[in-house]
Amino acid sequence: MKIVSRNEELLRDALSCIPQSSSRTSLVSCNKLIRFEDISAAAFKIQCGVQKTPCMYSRLSKQYGMDIYLKKEFLQYTGSVKERGVLYLLTSLPQDQQRKGVIVAADSNFSMAVAYHASELHIPVFVVMSTSTSPARVKMCREYGATVISYGTTAKDSQMHARRLSRENGYLYLEEEDSAIYLSGLGTVGLEVYEQVPKLDAVIFPAGGHCGLLAGSAAALKHLNPHISVIGVESESFPVLQQSLKAGHPTEDQACNNHHFYGDVSGVCFGSNSLQLTGKLVDKVVAVREEDILISMLRLLEYERATVDAEGAIGLAALVAGKLPELKGKRVAVVICSGNLELHLLQQCIAHALSLDNRVCRFSLVISDCPGDMSKLLEILAQEEARVLDIKQERTFVTSELFTVEVICTVETRDKIHTAQLRNALLEHYPTIAWTER
């Protein structure tokens, strides 16, 4: 592809001169690497290749006392906002490199976006995945059009193999970083949110180690209206961004969790450029617990019919946890950036969230092993409108008096108040009842 416009030349040149994530970059050079004009150029160039996702008023607004608008980036074709940066990156490559192809080595939203958009642009694309990658991910990547290569047992093995293949065959090895091109593509989210929601007071983004979306969008929003608060949210388990901002350079949190539940929320801080943009333009970075993320996923599923992963739910989690009381009564946009949650994890997450939300509870009690006693218990549960999910009886190993049975029951309730009512009703009839606490 022939690059003709001045902005595209600047962006192409920037790609070759950006330092590695381990090096330091001055704020002056950071400003040169990403400007509002760069983000506008990216928006124009990718407009036909990615969805202009809706930013809709949420029914959760009344529950949390503010006007909440959800920017639904999980509706992109591959389920992730990463498509924006990837598409702009791929279309900015020189034509001879597009002919040779690209290669990536990661089980991530970034890799999925590269697989899909490279195929759509007729760029040969190879994805190296470790043998521990889930079959569903491998299948999906192949369906997007990539050639998938299984190699090694760890992500590091896959990366080393991909780099070797790139050297031997002339492929361009791609990994998620914070070049001007990639950040400009991600920053188009900020442009769209500003256009879609008038009179915005604040915008909430996922943060963590991969803070390119936060940094790029902050550059767009602060240029359009410096009074809009830009807020990043990361996990308490690995506050990589907060630690990096405090240190003044990218740091690696030794507690980073590689569990698939966290996805791109965990991981090391990948670049000085995005870090310095964040330090200059982002008003606040807060951390939330895993429990808050799970409740946020549940709220989005129930109120918005949106099935999202941890990265997609973490922005709303800050509101669920009450971390931003200053936003009460304000107009707030929350970027829901990813919806790639594997099915087996979805089931576990919803089950845990219902328990955390006091809507699934378990208790045990000992009753006489006589006809009618079990019916009496079930009658109380029916009167209190509790839904029985599971019930077990233990006779052999009961340590109390003979001819009794221990009943272990799991029930579903409407909410915390309903759970308290059920608890009081059961205590009246079974004073020795034991509740399983989380």
URDA-V300374 format. One record per run of one state. SS is the DSSP state (a for helix, b for strand, c for the rest). FROM is the first residue (numbers start at 1). LEN is the number of residues. Records with the same first field share a line. If there is no record, write none. Layout:
SS: FROM-LEN  FROM-LEN
//
This chain:
c: 1-5  18-9  34-2  47-8  58-3  65-2  76-4  81-1  92-3  101-1  105-4  121-4  130-5  145-2  151-4  170-2  174-6  197-5  207-5  225-4  239-1  248-15  266-6  282-2  289-1  305-5  321-4  328-3  337-1  339-4  357-3  369-4  384-3  395-9  413-3  430-4  436-3
a: 6-12  27-7  36-11  61-4  73-3  82-10  95-6  109-12  135-10  155-15  180-17  212-13  236-3  240-8  263-3  272-10  290-15  310-11  325-3  343-14  373-11  416-14
b: 55-3  67-6  80-1  102-3  125-5  147-4  172-2  202-5  229-7  284-5  331-6  338-1  360-9  387-8  404-9  434-2
//
